[in-house]
Amino acid sequence: MAKAFRVMEKSAESGKEAALRSGLRRCLRGIGRAGIVHAMTTLPTPSLLAITDRSQAALPLPELAERLFAAGLRWLSLREKDLPREEQRDLARALVERARPWGAVVTVHGDPALAIEAGAAGVHLADGGDPADARRLLGLGALVGLSAHGPDGLRRAAEEGADYATLSPVFPSSSKPGYGPVLGPEGLRLLARGTPIPVLALGGVGAETAGACLDAGAAGVAVMGEMMRDPDSVARFVKSMARESGIKMPIRTG
């Protein structure tokens, strides 16, 4: 499996597309032989993930979530790791309730057990997390993601059964100043297009660059600060992404 990914990385660097496709096929067969369970969960549409940060939020998170969903967001992940577990659980439950009328998805950063307790749709794991264990806990229908910062993290996400991976930082991030090294659009292109699971661009992605991330091969984008500060920015993100993917603004389902 690891050898197949190394073939893909070398091929992408040299521009040998045929070798890249061959490596990808070997990678997928290797996953099957290893017995890793991939649920093939479909990402929410649009593939625009908002990650919470109440320190930047313009409103209390449940109220902000309602504004985001009304503006077209369909995927929100709770990332408030400094809160006591019980407060995280209660806040996640409140977000799940706000999401339900819109047909939106709420996931939790960090703890699969917390996702179960809150009734969330899945979990996003830090780099070094265990997607296979999360899958066993949450079941085939759950959305399981993993943070990655380079080819090794993407390889682990694919090998261990994640539905998607975030790749960061693509651009300099005001939420994490000095975090890097920054990949840039070309680094994103090289890594995303050689990965057999969806990759979400993360880190400094704004409405004006979201479409470029899709053009570089990302399946979607993940955003923290801008959406926390300005829930109306959702429409700008969707418009930027629509130019590349043809997605449409979602409508209320309830």
N, C-alpha and C positions, 0 to 999 in steps of 0.2 A: 504493500500500500504506500509506504513512505517512498519507496523507490519510484513508483509511478508518479507521485507528485514532483519528485526531483526532476524527472524527465519533462514534466509539463513546464516547470519553472525555467529549465534550460532552453526548452523549445520556444517559450514565449519571448525570452530575451533575444534569441537569434532570429525570431520572426518565422520559424518553420511551423506553419499552421497545421500541416498534415501530421507532424510528429505530436503536436499539441493535442489534436483530436484523438490520436492513437493512445496517448498517455491517459487522457480522460476516460476512454473506454476501459482501459485496464484498471483504472482507479475504481470505476463503478463496479466492475466485476469483482475486484478485490473486496469491496465493501460487502457484497453479497456473500462471498466465501467466508468472510470473517464472522458472519452471523449477526451483524449489527442491525437492529431494527430501525428502519426509517419510516416514520408515519406518513411522509409525503403530505403533511398538513399545508393547506393553501394559505399563503399570507393574506392578511386583510387588504382590501382595495379601498382607497389607494394604499400602496405600500409605503406609508408615511407614518413613522413611529415617533410619538412625542414621549419624552422621558421626563418625569417630574423632578422638580427642584423647588421646593416651597420657599427657599431663600430668595429666589428670583421671581416668584409667582405674583402676578398682578392682583390675584384674588385668592381666597381660601381654595385649596385644591378641588374640593367637590364642585364649587361654583365655577372655577376655571374649567374643569372638565366639561361641564354642561355647555359652556361657551365654545370650547374646542369642538365638541361633537356637533353642535348646531352649525358650526362653520364648515363642517365636512370631514373632520378627523374621524377615523375609524379604528385607531390603535393607540392605546395609551399604556405606558408601563410605570408602575410606582417604584421610585428609587429614593427612598427616604431612610437610609440604613442607620442614621443616628437616632431614630425614634425607638422607644421600647417596642418589643415585639407586639404587645397587645395593641398599641396605638397604630402600628403598621397594619395589623390585621383589620382593625376597625376602619381605618382610612381606605384600605383596599376594598373592603365591602361597600363603603359609600361610593367609591368610584364605579364599582361593578353595577350598583343600582342606577347610577346616572347614565351608564353606557347602554343599559338594556333597551330603553325605548328607541335608541338610534341604531340598534343592531351592531354596536361597536364592541371591540375586544379590549379587555384590560388584562395585562400580565403584571407579574411582580419581578423585580430585580432581586436575585439572590437566593431565596429559600423555597424549594419546591413544596415543602410542607406548609409554608405560609400561603402559597397559592391555593392549596387544597382547602385550607381553613377559610380563606376569603371568598372561595367560589370563583377565583380568577381563571382565565382561559389557558394560562401557561406560565412559564418562568423564563427569565433571561439570566444566564449564568455568567459570572466573571471569568476572565481568562484563567484556566486551570480548573474550572468547574467540571462536573461529570455529567454530560448529557445523557449517557446511557442509564445512570442511576435515576436521573430526573424522569426519564421516560418510564422506567419501571414504576415509579411512584405515581406519576400523573396519568399514564395510559396513552394509548395511541392517538387519541383525539386532541391531546394537548399541544400547544405551541411551545417548542423548546428552542431557545437561542443561546449562542455563546459569543462572548467578546473575543475579538482577535486583533492583533496589531501587526501581523505579517504572515508569511506563508506557513510557518509552523502552526500558528493558531488556527488558520483556515483548514489546514490538513487535519488537525485534531477534531475540529467541529464536524467535518465530513466523515471522518473515520468512526466517530463515537455517536453518530446518529442525531445530531442537531438538525432542526428544520431550516435554520438560517444562521448566519453569523454577521455581527457588526464588524466593520473594519475601520480602524481609527489610528491616528487622526488623519483625515484627508486634507484638511486645511487647519491653519492655526485657530485655536479655540479660545474664546474669551472666558468660557466656563472653566477651562483648565489651562491657564497661561503657562507657556513654556513646555507644554506636553508635546512629545514627539519621539522620533523624527517624523516630520510631516511627509505624507506619501505623495500628495498632489494628484491631479487627475491621471497622469501617466502611470504612477504607481498603483492607483486604483484600477486602471485598465489592465495592467499586467496581471494583478492578483485575482481580480474578480472574474475575468474571463477564463481563468484556468481552474476555477473552483466549481465542483459539481452540485453545490447547494446555493441558494440565493444569498447574496451579499448585500448588506445595507451599509451605505456610506455614512460615517459618523465623524464628528469633529469639525467644528467651524462651518458646517453646511448651512447656507442661507437660502432664502427663496430664489435669489438670483443665480445660485450655483447648483440647485437641486437637479435641474434638467441636464446639466453637464455631467453630473454624476451618473445619471441613467445612460447617457450617451457613452460614458466610459465603461459601461458594463454592469453597474450596480442594479440590483433588482428593486431597490428603494432607498430611502434615506431615513436616518434617525436624527432627531433634533431635540435639544434641551432648552437653552436659554431664550432663543427668539420666541418660541411658542409660549413659554412661561410668562414672558414679559408682555406679549402682544398676541392674544388668542385670534385676532382677526388675520394674523399672518398665514393661517392655514390656507386661505383662498389663494394667496400668492404662491405658496409652495405647490399647491395642486395645479395651478395654471402653468407654472414652470415645468412641472413633471409631465403635464399633459402634452406639451409640445414634443416630447420625446416618445412617450408611451401611448398616447391616445386615450388615457384614462378620462373618465367623466366624473363630475362632482356627484357624490352620493346623495340620495334623498332619504328623508326620514322614513323609518320602517314601522314606527309605532306611535 
